Amino acid sequence: MLARIVKYADLSWKDLTNIKRWFQREATREGFTLDSLNPSMKIAKATNSVGQTIAFCPIENCFVIGAFIQDPLATSVELGKAGDCIDAEVTRLAQREGVTKCFIALPDNVPTQPGERSIRVIERQITRPITTGGVISNAQSTCAQLN
C-alpha cells in the first residue's frame, strides 16, 4: 500500500469520479460527506501495489481543548461567562486559521451540552523535529545525549 496526501482541488478526474461513485454505493461513509469537502482541504489517498485507489480520507484542521484550570473562588456565573468568552475567542482564531472543528474534552462533572455527541478518540503524539541552524533533525539534541 502507498498513501499520499493532496489538496482536494488537486485530485485527478478519476479520483473525483471514484469519490462520487462510492458515495452513491456506500450507505455508511463514516462521517465523510460531500458537503464537508472544499478545494483547500487535504485528502489522504491509499493505493494498492497496482495503483488502484482503495480509500480516501479527508483531513480537517482541528483545535483540541483538552484541559483548563479555573479560579476556585470564582462564582458559577463568572465561570460560565469565562467559558463563553474563551469559546468565542477560540472560534475567531479558528476562523482566521482555517480550522474547521474544535474538540473540547470536558471532565465528567460538567453537565451535557446541547449538540454534544460522544466519539472515540485515539491520541497520537507527534514528535517535533529539532531545528538547528536551518537543519531539521528528528535525532535527540546533544544536551539530551550527554545527560
Buried (B, 14 or more C-beta within 10 A) or exposed (E): EEEEEEEBEEBEEEBEEBBEEBEEEEEEEEEBEEEEBEEEBBBEBBBEEEEEBEEBEBEEBEBEEEEEEEEEEEEEEEEEEBBEEEEEEBEEEBEEEEBBEBEBEEEEEEEEEEEEEEEEEEEEEEEEEBEEEEEEEEEEEEEEEEE
